[in-house]
Amino acid sequence: MATVNVTLSLGSTDLFAKQTLSFTETDVLSPAGDQQLIGRIKTTGSGTKDNIATKALDGTDDRAYLFLHNTSSATNEYVKVSLCASHGSDSASGDWFSVLDPGEFLFIPISDMQDVDLEANTGNPVVEYILMEKA
């Protein structure tokens, strides 16, 4: 069985006026579902949605981990992230759940979803992605 080691650390001495932030979470994930995707997508530019076809995670308790990373370093090359209502369709206008600025990433558990749409604000930022379906 494949395993993925995950560590997330958050730390700051000056974010909160009277409290130091020090948090580390470590986990070992065991994705073993029928969908394991990895890739890079060069977005086609402002106003155009680029689709990561994940097939449908629509079965009972169909859950996965999703990692996205906007590799751009150019100012204003942020990417809006949204979910599609059905496999092979575009997401609804303004129906995004995350915005990744240049260099930012997200790692979230997801379930019962369809494809993922990416829409660049400007330019053609490259987004790396990994989808790991749980067993």
C-alpha positions in Angstrom: 0.0 0.0 0.0 1.3 3.4 -0.9 1.9 6.0 1.8 2.4 9.8 1.7 4.1 11.7 4.5 2.6 15.1 5.2 3.9 17.8 7.6 2.5 21.2 8.0 4.1 23.8 10.3 2.7 27.3 11.2 4.8 29.6 13.4 4.8 33.3 14.2 5.9 35.4 17.1 4.2 38.6 16.0 0.9 37.7 14.2 -1.1 37.9 17.3 -0.5 40.6 19.8 -0.3 38.4 23.0 0.2 34.9 21.7 2.9 33.0 19.9 1.8 30.7 17.1 3.5 27.4 17.0 1.7 24.5 15.4 2.9 21.4 13.6 0.8 18.5 12.3 2.3 15.3 10.9 0.3 12.5 9.3 0.8 9.5 7.1 -1.8 9.2 4.4 -2.7 5.9 2.6 -4.3 6.8 -0.7 -5.4 3.6 -2.4 -8.5 4.5 -4.5 -8.8 4.1 -8.2 -7.8 7.7 -9.1 -4.3 8.9 -8.6 -3.4 11.9 -10.8 -0.3 14.0 -11.0 0.5 16.7 -13.5 1.1 20.3 -14.5 -1.3 22.6 -16.5 -0.3 25.8 -18.2 -3.3 28.0 -17.9 -4.5 29.6 -21.1 -5.1 33.1 -19.7 -7.6 35.5 -18.3 -11.2 34.7 -18.7 -10.5 31.1 -19.8 -11.2 28.1 -17.6 -8.7 25.2 -17.8 -10.0 21.9 -16.5 -8.4 19.1 -14.5 -10.5 16.1 -15.4 -10.6 14.0 -12.3 -13.5 11.8 -13.4 -16.3 12.0 -10.9 -15.7 11.4 -7.2 -19.3 10.6 -6.8 -19.6 7.2 -5.2 -20.5 6.6 -1.6 -17.8 8.1 0.6 -15.6 8.8 -2.5 -12.9 10.9 -0.8 -9.5 12.2 -2.0 -6.7 14.6 -1.2 -6.2 17.5 -3.6 -2.9 19.4 -3.9 -2.6 22.5 -6.1 0.5 24.8 -6.4 0.6 28.0 -8.5 4.3 28.0 -9.6 4.2 31.5 -11.0 6.4 34.2 -9.4 4.9 37.1 -11.5 2.8 39.7 -9.7 -1.0 39.4 -10.3 -0.7 35.9 -11.9 -3.2 34.4 -9.4 -5.5 31.5 -10.2 -9.1 31.0 -9.2 -10.0 27.4 -8.3 -13.6 26.1 -8.6 -15.4 22.8 -8.8 -17.5 21.6 -11.7 -21.1 20.6 -11.3 -20.6 17.5 -13.5 -17.8 15.7 -15.2 -16.8 17.4 -18.5 -18.6 20.7 -17.8 -17.4 24.2 -16.7 -17.9 25.5 -13.2 -20.5 28.2 -12.7 -19.4 31.8 -13.1 -18.0 33.2 -9.8 -18.3 29.8 -8.2 -14.7 29.5 -7.0 -13.7 28.4 -3.5 -10.0 29.4 -3.5 -7.6 31.9 -5.0 -3.9 30.9 -5.3 -1.5 33.9 -5.5 1.9 33.3 -7.1 3.8 30.7 -5.1 0.8 29.7 -3.0 -0.6 26.2 -2.7 -3.5 24.3 -1.1 -3.8 20.8 0.2 -7.3 19.8 1.2 -9.4 16.7 1.7 -12.3 16.6 -0.8 -15.3 14.4 -1.5 -18.2 13.8 -3.9 -16.9 16.3 -6.4 -16.5 16.5 -10.1 -13.7 18.1 -12.1 -11.6 21.1 -11.0 -11.5 24.4 -13.0 -8.6 26.8 -12.9 -8.9 30.4 -14.2 -5.9 32.7 -14.4 -6.2 36.4 -13.6 -3.5 37.3 -16.1 -0.7 35.7 -18.0 -0.3 31.9 -18.2 0.7 30.6 -14.7 1.5 26.9 -14.4 -0.3 25.0 -11.8 1.0 21.6 -10.4 -1.6 19.2 -9.2 -2.0 15.9 -7.4 -5.2 14.1 -6.7 -5.0 11.0 -4.4 -8.2 9.1 -3.9 -8.6 7.3 -0.6 -9.6 3.7 -0.5 
